[in-house]
Amino acid sequence: MKVLYTNATSSVDAWIIDAESSLDSSARKIVGVDDEYDKLNGSYFSPKKAVVIQLCVGTDVLVYHICHDDERSEKLYEFLYGWRYTFAGFCVAEDRTVLSRSKYYIHNLKDIQAIWRDLDNTKKRLQGLKDVAVAIIDPIYLEMKDGFGRKEHRMWADPPPLPPKHLEYAARDAYATYEVYRRLDAFERGFFYLFKYSEKKRIRDW
């Protein structure tokens, strides 16, 4: 995983140009997206705001400390706003609202939480990224959010640089989101291909 952490708009724009080049040459144009808020609980008079935006394409991750940016990135606005790519996240309704307060809008955004769930995990009505990553990628993701409590979550808006623990958390969240959706997309297309054909024509019966 290659991670770029920055609050410089020029670096964000350069990362997006590279990401677009990679996406445009790929059949599956998937971008993992996540963001971190300035507070755990907002209110009508003091709503949550996005302080960190994470994007992932393949193994390339951008961690953008947007609340301390030097200027607004119009390149990021165009990248998120268009329909050329499929953005994937978790609990995306709140992310949409929070990002809109910074005048960034994602139109083609898929909510993994609404697409798939681990039926063997009956303890939770709604499963989070950790639950799905454990089932889809690797059990090691069971520990991905360990030791990250309320105190740590209040530090996202602190002046840069982010502590190493926060940077690792943000990068892993973005990568896991991308990889979960990429695998679900591959599974769906694979099963669709199999079941288009009669049983005798399938290479393998399930």
N, C-alpha and C positions, 0 to 999 in steps of 0.2 A: 504494500500500500504506500503510495507516494502522496504526502500531505503538504499542501501549501496553506500556511496560516498567514493572514495579512489583514491590514486595515487600509491598504493603499488601493485606490481605484484602478490605477494603471496595472497593478498585478492581477486584480480581479478580471479586468478586460483581457489581459493576455491569457489567463487560464481558460476563459470562456472561448476564445478563438481556437485554442488547442482542442478543447472539448468538442466544439462544433465540427472541427475537422475529423475527429475520431467518430463522432456520431453520424456524420454525413456519409462516411464510408462503411457504416454498419447497417445490417438489415434490421436490427432491433434498436430503436433509438430511445434508450431508457436512461433516465437521470434520477438518481436517488436524491431526495431533498428532506431536510429537517431544519428546524430553527430552535433557538433557545430564547427564553424570555427574561425580562428584567426583574420579574417577580413571579412567585408561585401562584398568588391569588390577586386578580385584578378587581376593579370595581367600576361603576359607571363614571365616577369622577376621576379615577386613576386606573385606566385600563392597562392591560399588559402591552408591552412593546417588544419587538424583535431586537435582540442585541447581537446575536450571532446567527448567521445563515450558513448551512452546510450543504454542499452539493457533491455528488459522486458520479463519475462516469468511468466504468471499469474499475481500475485500481487507483485512479487519480481522484483525490479528495481536495475540495476547497473548503477551508474554514475561514469565513469572512466576518471579522469583528465589526459589524456594520454600524454599531452605535458610536464607534470611534473612527469612522471613515473620514478621509480627507476631503472628499467630495462625492456627490451622488454618481452612481454608475448607470448611465443610460444603456450601456451594453448589457448589464444584468437585467434591466427592465425589459429590454427587447427579447432576451433569451428566455425569460420566464413567461412573458406575455403571449408568445406565439404558439402555434399548433404543430410545429415541426417535430417536436419531441414529446415523449410520454414521461411525465414526472410522477414519481411514486413516493408516498409517505404514509405515516400513521396518524390517525385522528386528525385528518386534514382540515376539517371544518374550522377548528380554532386557529390552525396555522394560516389559513386563508385570511381570516379576520385580522390576525395580528400583523401579518405582512402588509395587508392593505393600509394599515395605519402609517406605514413607511412608504406608501404609494407604490408598492410592488404587488403584481397580480399574477397568479398562475392559473391559466385556463384549463389546460389538459392535465389535470392532477387526479391520480388514482389513489384511493384509500385502501391500503392492504388489509386493514382491519375489517373492512366491509366485503372483501373478496374471499378471504380464506381464514379458517380457524383450525386449530388442532383439536379434533374430537376426543382424543385421549386425555386432554387436559380439561377436566370438568369442574375445576375449582374456581375458574374465573368466567364470568359472563362475557366480558370483553378482554381479549388478550392483547398484550402490548408487544412491542418490538422484541423484547427479550424472549418472551414465550414462543413467538413464531420463529425467531432466529435459532433457538435451541432445536426446534422440531425440523426446520428446513435446512439449516447450514451445519451446525455442530453444537454438541452439548457444552462446549467451552463458553458459549455465550450466556450460559446460566450465571456467570460471574461478571458479566460486562458492566453492570451498574452497581456492583458491591462497593460499599464505602462512600457512596455519593448521596449525601443527605440534604436536608434543607439548607444547612450552612453553605455547602458547596454550590447549590443552585442559586444562592443570592449573590455569588461572585461573578456571574457572567458579565455584568455591566461594569466591573472594575476596569480601570485603565489597563491597556496592554503592557506586556504580553500576558496571554492566558497562562495560568499555571500548567505544567506538563500533564497533570492529572485531568484537567479540564480539556486540554487539547486532545488527549487520547480518547476521552469520552465522546467528544464531538465527532472526531474522525471515525470512530468505530460505529457510532450511530448511523452516520451517513453511508458508510460502506455496507453495513448490515442491511439497511433499508434497500439499497440498490441491489444487493445480491439476493435477498429474499424475493424481490419482485422479478428479477431476471430468471431465477429458477422456477418460480411459479408460472411465468410466461412460457418457459421451455417445456415444463410439464404439460401445460394445457395444450400447446401446439402438438406435442408428441402424442398425447392421448387422442386428440382430434384426428391426427393422421392415421393412427391405428384403427379407430372405429369408423373411419370412412369406408373401410374395406370389409368384405365378408370374412368370417372367422378363418376360412381355409387359406386366405391370402395373407394373413398376418404372420409376421416372423415369429412372434411370441404371443401366447395366450395368457391372459392375466386371470 
